[in-house]
Amino acid sequence: MKKAQVGNVIEFREGLQGIVEKVNENSVIVDLTYMDNYRDLELEQRTVINHKNYKVVKETALQ
């Protein structure tokens, strides 16, 4: 399993996507406003996802 880095786009929980803002030991903090339909889904702006529960969709060169 590959851990995400800050700036990566990850996918989790049935197709939701977000940009990683912070990487913790066991989880990442994700900005969900990346999704076009963010407002329609009525989600919080950020969420915490365990490393086991996502996959990296797009990597960034910010590393």
Distance bins in CASP14 RR format, pairs under 12 A and 6 or more apart:
PFRMAT RR
TARGET T0000
AUTHOR 0000-0000-0000
RMODE 2
METHOD distances of the structure
MODEL  1
1 10 0 0 0 0 0 1 0 0 0 0 0
1 50 0 0 0 0 0 1 0 0 0 0 0
1 51 1 0 0 1 0 0 0 0 0 0 0
1 52 1 0 0 1 0 0 0 0 0 0 0
1 53 0 0 0 0 0 1 0 0 0 0 0
1 54 0 0 0 0 1 0 0 0 0 0 0
1 55 0 0 0 0 1 0 0 0 0 0 0
1 56 0 0 0 0 1 0 0 0 0 0 0
2 8 0 0 0 0 1 0 0 0 0 0 0
2 10 0 0 0 0 0 1 0 0 0 0 0
2 23 0 0 0 0 0 1 0 0 0 0 0
2 28 0 0 0 0 0 1 0 0 0 0 0
2 51 0 0 0 0 1 0 0 0 0 0 0
2 52 0 0 0 0 0 1 0 0 0 0 0
2 54 0 0 0 0 0 1 0 0 0 0 0
2 55 0 0 0 0 1 0 0 0 0 0 0
2 56 1 0 1 0 0 0 0 0 0 0 0
2 57 0 0 0 0 0 1 0 0 0 0 0
2 59 0 0 0 0 1 0 0 0 0 0 0
3 10 0 0 0 0 0 1 0 0 0 0 0
3 20 0 0 0 0 1 0 0 0 0 0 0
3 23 1 0 0 1 0 0 0 0 0 0 0
3 24 0 0 0 0 0 1 0 0 0 0 0
3 25 0 0 0 0 0 1 0 0 0 0 0
3 26 0 0 0 0 0 1 0 0 0 0 0
3 27 0 0 0 0 0 1 0 0 0 0 0
3 28 0 0 0 0 1 0 0 0 0 0 0
3 49 0 0 0 0 0 1 0 0 0 0 0
3 50 0 0 0 0 0 1 0 0 0 0 0
3 51 1 0 1 0 0 0 0 0 0 0 0
3 52 0 0 0 0 0 1 0 0 0 0 0
3 54 0 0 0 0 1 0 0 0 0 0 0
3 55 0 0 0 0 0 1 0 0 0 0 0
3 56 0 0 0 0 1 0 0 0 0 0 0
3 59 0 0 0 0 0 1 0 0 0 0 0
3 63 0 0 0 0 0 1 0 0 0 0 0
4 10 1 0 1 0 0 0 0 0 0 0 0
4 11 0 0 0 0 0 1 0 0 0 0 0
4 12 0 0 0 0 0 1 0 0 0 0 0
4 17 0 0 0 0 0 1 0 0 0 0 0
4 18 0 0 0 0 1 0 0 0 0 0 0
4 19 0 0 0 0 1 0 0 0 0 0 0
4 20 1 0 1 0 0 0 0 0 0 0 0
4 21 0 0 0 0 0 1 0 0 0 0 0
4 22 0 0 0 0 0 1 0 0 0 0 0
4 23 1 0 0 1 0 0 0 0 0 0 0
4 24 0 0 0 0 0 1 0 0 0 0 0
4 27 0 0 0 0 0 1 0 0 0 0 0
4 28 1 0 1 0 0 0 0 0 0 0 0
4 29 0 0 0 0 0 1 0 0 0 0 0
4 30 0 0 0 0 1 0 0 0 0 0 0
4 49 0 0 0 0 1 0 0 0 0 0 0
4 50 0 0 0 0 0 1 0 0 0 0 0
4 51 1 0 0 1 0 0 0 0 0 0 0
4 52 0 0 0 0 0 1 0 0 0 0 0
4 53 0 0 0 0 0 1 0 0 0 0 0
4 54 1 0 0 1 0 0 0 0 0 0 0
4 55 0 0 0 0 1 0 0 0 0 0 0
4 56 1 0 1 0 0 0 0 0 0 0 0
4 57 0 0 0 0 1 0 0 0 0 0 0
4 58 0 0 0 0 0 1 0 0 0 0 0
4 59 0 0 0 0 1 0 0 0 0 0 0
4 60 0 0 0 0 1 0 0 0 0 0 0
4 62 0 0 0 0 0 1 0 0 0 0 0
4 63 0 0 0 0 0 1 0 0 0 0 0
5 19 0 0 0 0 0 1 0 0 0 0 0
5 20 1 0 0 1 0 0 0 0 0 0 0
5 21 0 0 0 0 0 1 0 0 0 0 0
5 22 0 0 0 0 0 1 0 0 0 0 0
5 23 1 0 0 1 0 0 0 0 0 0 0
5 28 0 0 0 0 1 0 0 0 0 0 0
5 51 0 0 0 0 0 1 0 0 0 0 0
5 56 0 0 0 0 1 0 0 0 0 0 0
5 58 0 0 0 0 0 1 0 0 0 0 0
5 59 1 0 0 1 0 0 0 0 0 0 0
5 60 1 0 0 1 0 0 0 0 0 0 0
5 61 0 0 0 0 0 1 0 0 0 0 0
5 62 1 0 0 1 0 0 0 0 0 0 0
5 63 1 0 1 0 0 0 0 0 0 0 0
6 19 0 0 0 0 1 0 0 0 0 0 0
6 20 1 0 1 0 0 0 0 0 0 0 0
6 21 1 0 0 1 0 0 0 0 0 0 0
6 22 1 0 0 1 0 0 0 0 0 0 0
6 23 1 0 0 1 0 0 0 0 0 0 0
6 24 0 0 0 0 0 1 0 0 0 0 0
6 28 0 0 0 0 1 0 0 0 0 0 0
6 29 0 0 0 0 1 0 0 0 0 0 0
6 30 0 0 0 0 0 1 0 0 0 0 0
6 31 0 0 0 0 0 1 0 0 0 0 0
6 59 0 0 0 0 0 1 0 0 0 0 0
6 60 1 0 0 1 0 0 0 0 0 0 0
6 61 0 0 0 0 0 1 0 0 0 0 0
6 62 1 0 0 1 0 0 0 0 0 0 0
6 63 1 0 0 1 0 0 0 0 0 0 0
7 18 0 0 0 0 1 0 0 0 0 0 0
7 19 1 0 1 0 0 0 0 0 0 0 0
7 20 1 0 1 0 0 0 0 0 0 0 0
7 21 1 0 0 1 0 0 0 0 0 0 0
7 22 0 0 0 0 1 0 0 0 0 0 0
7 23 0 0 0 0 1 0 0 0 0 0 0
7 28 0 0 0 0 1 0 0 0 0 0 0
7 29 0 0 0 0 0 1 0 0 0 0 0
7 30 0 0 0 0 1 0 0 0 0 0 0
7 31 0 0 0 0 1 0 0 0 0 0 0
7 34 0 0 0 0 1 0 0 0 0 0 0
7 56 0 0 0 0 0 1 0 0 0 0 0
7 57 0 0 0 0 0 1 0 0 0 0 0
7 58 0 0 0 0 1 0 0 0 0 0 0
7 59 0 0 0 0 1 0 0 0 0 0 0
7 60 1 0 1 0 0 0 0 0 0 0 0
7 61 0 0 0 0 1 0 0 0 0 0 0
7 62 1 0 1 0 0 0 0 0 0 0 0
7 63 0 0 0 0 1 0 0 0 0 0 0
8 17 0 0 0 0 0 1 0 0 0 0 0
8 18 0 0 0 0 1 0 0 0 0 0 0
8 19 1 0 0 1 0 0 0 0 0 0 0
8 20 1 0 1 0 0 0 0 0 0 0 0
8 21 0 0 0 0 0 1 0 0 0 0 0
8 22 0 0 0 0 0 1 0 0 0 0 0
8 23 0 0 0 0 1 0 0 0 0 0 0
8 28 0 0 0 0 1 0 0 0 0 0 0
8 30 0 0 0 0 1 0 0 0 0 0 0
8 31 0 0 0 0 0 1 0 0 0 0 0
8 34 0 0 0 0 0 1 0 0 0 0 0
8 49 0 0 0 0 0 1 0 0 0 0 0
8 54 0 0 0 0 1 0 0 0 0 0 0
8 55 0 0 0 0 0 1 0 0 0 0 0
8 56 1 0 1 0 0 0 0 0 0 0 0
8 57 1 0 0 1 0 0 0 0 0 0 0
8 58 1 0 0 1 0 0 0 0 0 0 0
8 59 1 0 1 0 0 0 0 0 0 0 0
8 60 1 0 1 0 0 0 0 0 0 0 0
8 61 0 0 0 0 0 1 0 0 0 0 0
8 62 0 0 0 0 1 0 0 0 0 0 0
8 63 0 0 0 0 1 0 0 0 0 0 0
9 15 0 0 0 0 0 1 0 0 0 0 0
9 16 0 0 0 0 0 1 0 0 0 0 0
9 17 1 0 1 0 0 0 0 0 0 0 0
9 18 1 0 1 0 0 0 0 0 0 0 0
9 19 1 0 1 0 0 0 0 0 0 0 0
9 20 1 0 0 1 0 0 0 0 0 0 0
9 21 0 0 0 0 0 1 0 0 0 0 0
9 28 0 0 0 0 0 1 0 0 0 0 0
9 30 0 0 0 0 1 0 0 0 0 0 0
9 31 0 0 0 0 0 1 0 0 0 0 0
9 32 0 0 0 0 0 1 0 0 0 0 0
9 34 1 0 0 1 0 0 0 0 0 0 0
9 35 0 0 0 0 1 0 0 0 0 0 0
9 54 0 0 0 0 0 1 0 0 0 0 0
9 55 0 0 0 0 0 1 0 0 0 0 0
9 56 1 0 0 1 0 0 0 0 0 0 0
9 57 1 0 1 0 0 0 0 0 0 0 0
9 58 1 1 0 0 0 0 0 0 0 0 0
9 59 0 0 0 0 1 0 0 0 0 0 0
9 60 1 0 0 1 0 0 0 0 0 0 0
10 16 0 0 0 0 1 0 0 0 0 0 0
10 17 1 0 0 1 0 0 0 0 0 0 0
10 18 1 0 0 1 0 0 0 0 0 0 0
10 19 0 0 0 0 1 0 0 0 0 0 0
10 20 1 0 0 1 0 0 0 0 0 0 0
10 21 0 0 0 0 0 1 0 0 0 0 0
10 23 0 0 0 0 0 1 0 0 0 0 0
10 27 0 0 0 0 0 1 0 0 0 0 0
10 28 1 0 0 1 0 0 0 0 0 0 0
10 29 0 0 0 0 0 1 0 0 0 0 0
10 30 1 0 0 1 0 0 0 0 0 0 0
10 31 0 0 0 0 0 1 0 0 0 0 0
10 32 0 0 0 0 0 1 0 0 0 0 0
10 34 0 0 0 0 1 0 0 0 0 0 0
10 35 0 0 0 0 0 1 0 0 0 0 0
10 47 0 0 0 0 0 1 0 0 0 0 0
10 48 0 0 0 0 0 1 0 0 0 0 0
10 49 1 0 0 1 0 0 0 0 0 0 0
10 50 0 0 0 0 0 1 0 0 0 0 0
10 51 0 0 0 0 1 0 0 0 0 0 0
10 53 0 0 0 0 1 0 0 0 0 0 0
10 54 1 0 1 0 0 0 0 0 0 0 0
10 55 1 0 0 1 0 0 0 0 0 0 0
10 56 1 0 1 0 0 0 0 0 0 0 0
10 57 1 0 0 1 0 0 0 0 0 0 0
10 58 0 0 0 0 1 0 0 0 0 0 0
10 59 0 0 0 0 0 1 0 0 0 0 0
10 60 0 0 0 0 0 1 0 0 0 0 0
11 17 1 0 1 0 0 0 0 0 0 0 0
11 18 1 0 0 1 0 0 0 0 0 0 0
11 19 0 0 0 0 0 1 0 0 0 0 0
11 20 0 0 0 0 0 1 0 0 0 0 0
11 30 0 0 0 0 0 1 0 0 0 0 0
11 32 0 0 0 0 0 1 0 0 0 0 0
11 34 0 0 0 0 0 1 0 0 0 0 0
11 35 0 0 0 0 0 1 0 0 0 0 0
11 49 0 0 0 0 1 0 0 0 0 0 0
11 53 0 0 0 0 0 1 0 0 0 0 0
11 54 1 0 0 1 0 0 0 0 0 0 0
11 55 1 0 1 0 0 0 0 0 0 0 0
11 56 0 0 0 0 1 0 0 0 0 0 0
11 57 1 0 1 0 0 0 0 0 0 0 0
11 58 0 0 0 0 1 0 0 0 0 0 0
12 18 0 0 0 0 1 0 0 0 0 0 0
12 20 0 0 0 0 0 1 0 0 0 0 0
12 27 0 0 0 0 0 1 0 0 0 0 0
12 28 0 0 0 0 1 0 0 0 0 0 0
12 30 1 0 0 1 0 0 0 0 0 0 0
12 32 0 0 0 0 0 1 0 0 0 0 0
12 35 0 0 0 0 0 1 0 0 0 0 0
12 47 0 0 0 0 1 0 0 0 0 0 0
12 48 0 0 0 0 0 1 0 0 0 0 0
12 49 1 0 1 0 0 0 0 0 0 0 0
12 50 0 0 0 0 1 0 0 0 0 0 0
12 51 0 0 0 0 0 1 0 0 0 0 0
12 52 0 0 0 0 0 1 0 0 0 0 0
12 53 1 0 1 0 0 0 0 0 0 0 0
12 54 1 0 1 0 0 0 0 0 0 0 0
12 55 1 0 0 1 0 0 0 0 0 0 0
12 56 0 0 0 0 0 1 0 0 0 0 0
12 57 0 0 0 0 1 0 0 0 0 0 0
13 30 0 0 0 0 0 1 0 0 0 0 0
13 32 0 0 0 0 0 1 0 0 0 0 0
13 41 0 0 0 0 0 1 0 0 0 0 0
13 43 0 0 0 0 0 1 0 0 0 0 0
13 47 0 0 0 0 1 0 0 0 0 0 0
13 49 1 0 0 1 0 0 0 0 0 0 0
13 50 0 0 0 0 0 1 0 0 0 0 0
13 53 1 0 0 1 0 0 0 0 0 0 0
13 54 0 0 0 0 1 0 0 0 0 0 0
13 55 0 0 0 0 0 1 0 0 0 0 0
14 41 0 0 0 0 0 1 0 0 0 0 0
14 53 0 0 0 0 0 1 0 0 0 0 0
14 54 0 0 0 0 0 1 0 0 0 0 0
15 32 0 0 0 0 0 1 0 0 0 0 0
15 35 0 0 0 0 1 0 0 0 0 0 0
15 37 0 0 0 0 0 1 0 0 0 0 0
15 41 0 0 0 0 0 1 0 0 0 0 0
15 53 0 0 0 0 0 1 0 0 0 0 0
15 54 0 0 0 0 0 1 0 0 0 0 0
15 55 0 0 0 0 1 0 0 0 0 0 0
15 57 0 0 0 0 1 0 0 0 0 0 0
16 30 0 0 0 0 1 0 0 0 0 0 0
16 31 0 0 0 0 0 1 0 0 0 0 0
16 32 1 0 0 1 0 0 0 0 0 0 0
16 33 0 0 0 0 0 1 0 0 0 0 0
16 34 0 0 0 0 1 0 0 0 0 0 0
16 35 1 0 0 1 0 0 0 0 0 0 0
16 37 0 0 0 0 1 0 0 0 0 0 0
16 38 0 0 0 0 1 0 0 0 0 0 0
16 41 1 0 0 1 0 0 0 0 0 0 0
16 43 1 0 0 1 0 0 0 0 0 0 0
16 44 0 0 0 0 0 1 0 0 0 0 0
16 47 0 0 0 0 1 0 0 0 0 0 0
16 49 0 0 0 0 1 0 0 0 0 0 0
16 53 0 0 0 0 0 1 0 0 0 0 0
16 54 0 0 0 0 1 0 0 0 0 0 0
16 55 0 0 0 0 0 1 0 0 0 0 0
16 57 0 0 0 0 0 1 0 0 0 0 0
17 30 0 0 0 0 1 0 0 0 0 0 0
17 31 0 0 0 0 0 1 0 0 0 0 0
17 32 1 0 0 1 0 0 0 0 0 0 0
17 33 0 0 0 0 0 1 0 0 0 0 0
17 34 1 0 1 0 0 0 0 0 0 0 0
17 35 1 0 1 0 0 0 0 0 0 0 0
17 36 0 0 0 0 1 0 0 0 0 0 0
17 37 0 0 0 0 0 1 0 0 0 0 0
17 38 0 0 0 0 1 0 0 0 0 0 0
17 41 0 0 0 0 0 1 0 0 0 0 0
17 43 0 0 0 0 0 1 0 0 0 0 0
17 47 0 0 0 0 0 1 0 0 0 0 0
17 49 0 0 0 0 0 1 0 0 0 0 0
17 54 0 0 0 0 1 0 0 0 0 0 0
17 55 0 0 0 0 0 1 0 0 0 0 0
17 56 0 0 0 0 0 1 0 0 0 0 0
17 57 1 0 0 1 0 0 0 0 0 0 0
17 58 0 0 0 0 1 0 0 0 0 0 0
18 28 0 0 0 0 1 0 0 0 0 0 0
18 29 0 0 0 0 0 1 0 0 0 0 0
18 30 1 0 1 0 0 0 0 0 0 0 0
18 31 1 0 1 0 0 0 0 0 0 0 0
18 32 1 0 1 0 0 0 0 0 0 0 0
18 33 0 0 0 0 1 0 0 0 0 0 0
18 34 1 0 1 0 0 0 0 0 0 0 0
18 35 1 0 0 1 0 0 0 0 0 0 0
18 36 0 0 0 0 0 1 0 0 0 0 0
18 38 0 0 0 0 1 0 0 0 0 0 0
18 41 0 0 0 0 0 1 0 0 0 0 0
18 43 0 0 0 0 0 1 0 0 0 0 0
18 45 0 0 0 0 0 1 0 0 0 0 0
18 46 0 0 0 0 1 0 0 0 0 0 0
18 47 0 0 0 0 1 0 0 0 0 0 0
18 49 0 0 0 0 1 0 0 0 0 0 0
18 54 0 0 0 0 1 0 0 0 0 0 0
18 55 0 0 0 0 0 1 0 0 0 0 0
18 56 0 0 0 0 0 1 0 0 0 0 0
18 57 0 0 0 0 1 0 0 0 0 0 0
18 58 0 0 0 0 1 0 0 0 0 0 0
19 28 0 0 0 0 1 0 0 0 0 0 0
19 29 0 0 0 0 1 0 0 0 0 0 0
19 30 1 0 0 1 0 0 0 0 0 0 0
19 31 1 0 1 0 0 0 0 0 0 0 0
19 32 0 0 0 0 1 0 0 0 0 0 0
19 33 0 0 0 0 1 0 0 0 0 0 0
19 34 1 0 1 0 0 0 0 0 0 0 0
19 35 0 0 0 0 1 0 0 0 0 0 0
19 38 0 0 0 0 0 1 0 0 0 0 0
19 45 0 0 0 0 0 1 0 0 0 0 0
19 46 0 0 0 0 0 1 0 0 0 0 0
19 47 0 0 0 0 0 1 0 0 0 0 0
19 49 0 0 0 0 0 1 0 0 0 0 0
19 54 0 0 0 0 0 1 0 0 0 0 0
19 56 0 0 0 0 0 1 0 0 0 0 0
19 57 0 0 0 0 0 1 0 0 0 0 0
19 58 0 0 0 0 1 0 0 0 0 0 0
19 59 0 0 0 0 0 1 0 0 0 0 0
19 60 0 0 0 0 1 0 0 0 0 0 0
19 62 0 0 0 0 0 1 0 0 0 0 0
20 27 0 0 0 0 0 1 0 0 0 0 0
20 28 1 0 1 0 0 0 0 0 0 0 0
20 29 1 0 0 1 0 0 0 0 0 0 0
20 30 1 0 1 0 0 0 0 0 0 0 0
20 31 1 0 0 1 0 0 0 0 0 0 0
20 32 0 0 0 0 0 1 0 0 0 0 0
20 34 0 0 0 0 1 0 0 0 0 0 0
20 46 0 0 0 0 0 1 0 0 0 0 0
20 47 0 0 0 0 0 1 0 0 0 0 0
20 48 0 0 0 0 0 1 0 0 0 0 0
20 49 0 0 0 0 1 0 0 0 0 0 0
20 51 0 0 0 0 0 1 0 0 0 0 0
20 54 0 0 0 0 1 0 0 0 0 0 0
20 56 0 0 0 0 1 0 0 0 0 0 0
20 57 0 0 0 0 0 1 0 0 0 0 0
20 58 0 0 0 0 0 1 0 0 0 0 0
20 59 0 0 0 0 0 1 0 0 0 0 0
20 60 0 0 0 0 1 0 0 0 0 0 0
20 62 0 0 0 0 0 1 0 0 0 0 0
20 63 0 0 0 0 0 1 0 0 0 0 0
21 27 0 0 0 0 0 1 0 0 0 0 0
21 28 1 0 0 1 0 0 0 0 0 0 0
21 29 1 0 1 0 0 0 0 0 0 0 0
21 30 1 0 0 1 0 0 0 0 0 0 0
21 31 1 0 1 0 0 0 0 0 0 0 0
21 32 0 0 0 0 0 1 0 0 0 0 0
21 33 0 0 0 0 0 1 0 0 0 0 0
21 34 0 0 0 0 0 1 0 0 0 0 0
21 45 0 0 0 0 0 1 0 0 0 0 0
21 46 1 0 0 1 0 0 0 0 0 0 0
21 47 0 0 0 0 0 1 0 0 0 0 0
21 48 0 0 0 0 0 1 0 0 0 0 0
21 49 0 0 0 0 0 1 0 0 0 0 0
21 60 0 0 0 0 0 1 0 0 0 0 0
21 62 0 0 0 0 0 1 0 0 0 0 0
22 28 1 0 0 1 0 0 0 0 0 0 0
22 29 1 0 1 0 0 0 0 0 0 0 0
22 30 0 0 0 0 1 0 0 0 0 0 0
22 31 0 0 0 0 1 0 0 0 0 0 0
22 46 0 0 0 0 1 0 0 0 0 0 0
22 47 0 0 0 0 0 1 0 0 0 0 0
22 48 0 0 0 0 1 0 0 0 0 0 0
22 49 0 0 0 0 0 1 0 0 0 0 0
23 29 0 0 0 0 1 0 0 0 0 0 0
23 30 0 0 0 0 0 1 0 0 0 0 0
23 48 0 0 0 0 0 1 0 0 0 0 0
23 49 0 0 0 0 0 1 0 0 0 0 0
23 50 0 0 0 0 0 1 0 0 0 0 0
23 51 0 0 0 0 1 0 0 0 0 0 0
23 54 0 0 0 0 0 1 0 0 0 0 0
23 56 0 0 0 0 0 1 0 0 0 0 0
23 62 0 0 0 0 0 1 0 0 0 0 0
23 63 0 0 0 0 0 1 0 0 0 0 0
24 30 0 0 0 0 0 1 0 0 0 0 0
24 48 1 0 0 1 0 0 0 0 0 0 0
24 49 0 0 0 0 0 1 0 0 0 0 0
24 50 0 0 0 0 1 0 0 0 0 0 0
24 51 0 0 0 0 1 0 0 0 0 0 0
25 50 0 0 0 0 0 1 0 0 0 0 0
25 51 0 0 0 0 1 0 0 0 0 0 0
26 48 0 0 0 0 1 0 0 0 0 0 0
26 49 0 0 0 0 0 1 0 0 0 0 0
26 50 1 0 0 1 0 0 0 0 0 0 0
26 51 1 0 0 1 0 0 0 0 0 0 0
26 52 0 0 0 0 1 0 0 0 0 0 0
26 53 0 0 0 0 0 1 0 0 0 0 0
27 46 0 0 0 0 0 1 0 0 0 0 0
27 47 0 0 0 0 1 0 0 0 0 0 0
27 48 1 0 1 0 0 0 0 0 0 0 0
27 49 1 0 0 1 0 0 0 0 0 0 0
27 50 1 0 1 0 0 0 0 0 0 0 0
27 51 1 0 0 1 0 0 0 0 0 0 0
27 52 0 0 0 0 1 0 0 0 0 0 0
27 53 0 0 0 0 1 0 0 0 0 0 0
27 54 0 0 0 0 1 0 0 0 0 0 0
28 46 0 0 0 0 0 1 0 0 0 0 0
28 47 0 0 0 0 1 0 0 0 0 0 0
28 48 1 0 0 1 0 0 0 0 0 0 0
28 49 1 0 1 0 0 0 0 0 0 0 0
28 50 0 0 0 0 1 0 0 0 0 0 0
28 51 1 0 0 1 0 0 0 0 0 0 0
28 52 0 0 0 0 0 1 0 0 0 0 0
28 53 0 0 0 0 1 0 0 0 0 0 0
28 54 1 0 0 1 0 0 0 0 0 0 0
28 55 0 0 0 0 0 1 0 0 0 0 0
28 56 0 0 0 0 0 1 0 0 0 0 0
29 44 0 0 0 0 0 1 0 0 0 0 0
29 45 0 0 0 0 0 1 0 0 0 0 0
29 46 1 0 1 0 0 0 0 0 0 0 0
29 47 1 0 0 1 0 0 0 0 0 0 0
29 48 1 0 1 0 0 0 0 0 0 0 0
29 49 0 0 0 0 1 0 0 0 0 0 0
29 50 0 0 0 0 0 1 0 0 0 0 0
29 54 0 0 0 0 0 1 0 0 0 0 0
30 38 0 0 0 0 0 1 0 0 0 0 0
30 43 0 0 0 0 0 1 0 0 0 0 0
30 44 0 0 0 0 0 1 0 0 0 0 0
30 45 0 0 0 0 1 0 0 0 0 0 0
30 46 1 0 0 1 0 0 0 0 0 0 0
30 47 1 0 1 0 0 0 0 0 0 0 0
30 48 1 0 0 1 0 0 0 0 0 0 0
30 49 1 0 1 0 0 0 0 0 0 0 0
30 50 0 0 0 0 0 1 0 0 0 0 0
30 51 0 0 0 0 0 1 0 0 0 0 0
30 53 0 0 0 0 0 1 0 0 0 0 0
30 54 0 0 0 0 1 0 0 0 0 0 0
30 56 0 0 0 0 0 1 0 0 0 0 0
30 57 0 0 0 0 0 1 0 0 0 0 0
31 38 0 0 0 0 1 0 0 0 0 0 0
31 43 0 0 0 0 0 1 0 0 0 0 0
31 44 0 0 0 0 0 1 0 0 0 0 0
31 45 1 0 0 1 0 0 0 0 0 0 0
31 46 1 0 1 0 0 0 0 0 0 0 0
31 47 0 0 0 0 1 0 0 0 0 0 0
31 48 0 0 0 0 0 1 0 0 0 0 0
31 49 0 0 0 0 0 1 0 0 0 0 0
32 38 1 0 1 0 0 0 0 0 0 0 0
32 39 0 0 0 0 0 1 0 0 0 0 0
32 40 0 0 0 0 0 1 0 0 0 0 0
32 41 0 0 0 0 1 0 0 0 0 0 0
32 42 0 0 0 0 0 1 0 0 0 0 0
32 43 1 0 1 0 0 0 0 0 0 0 0
32 44 1 0 0 1 0 0 0 0 0 0 0
32 45 1 0 0 1 0 0 0 0 0 0 0
32 46 1 0 0 1 0 0 0 0 0 0 0
32 47 1 0 0 1 0 0 0 0 0 0 0
32 48 0 0 0 0 0 1 0 0 0 0 0
32 49 0 0 0 0 0 1 0 0 0 0 0
33 39 0 0 0 0 1 0 0 0 0 0 0
33 41 0 0 0 0 0 1 0 0 0 0 0
33 43 0 0 0 0 1 0 0 0 0 0 0
33 44 0 0 0 0 0 1 0 0 0 0 0
33 45 1 0 1 0 0 0 0 0 0 0 0
33 46 0 0 0 0 1 0 0 0 0 0 0
33 47 0 0 0 0 0 1 0 0 0 0 0
34 43 0 0 0 0 0 1 0 0 0 0 0
34 45 0 0 0 0 0 1 0 0 0 0 0
34 46 0 0 0 0 0 1 0 0 0 0 0
34 47 0 0 0 0 0 1 0 0 0 0 0
34 57 0 0 0 0 0 1 0 0 0 0 0
34 58 0 0 0 0 1 0 0 0 0 0 0
35 41 1 0 0 1 0 0 0 0 0 0 0
35 43 0 0 0 0 1 0 0 0 0 0 0
35 45 0 0 0 0 0 1 0 0 0 0 0
35 47 0 0 0 0 0 1 0 0 0 0 0
35 57 0 0 0 0 0 1 0 0 0 0 0
37 43 0 0 0 0 1 0 0 0 0 0 0
38 44 0 0 0 0 0 1 0 0 0 0 0
38 45 0 0 0 0 1 0 0 0 0 0 0
38 46 0 0 0 0 0 1 0 0 0 0 0
38 47 0 0 0 0 0 1 0 0 0 0 0
39 45 0 0 0 0 0 1 0 0 0 0 0
41 47 0 0 0 0 0 1 0 0 0 0 0
47 53 0 0 0 0 0 1 0 0 0 0 0
47 54 0 0 0 0 0 1 0 0 0 0 0
48 54 0 0 0 0 0 1 0 0 0 0 0
49 55 0 0 0 0 0 1 0 0 0 0 0
49 56 0 0 0 0 0 1 0 0 0 0 0
END
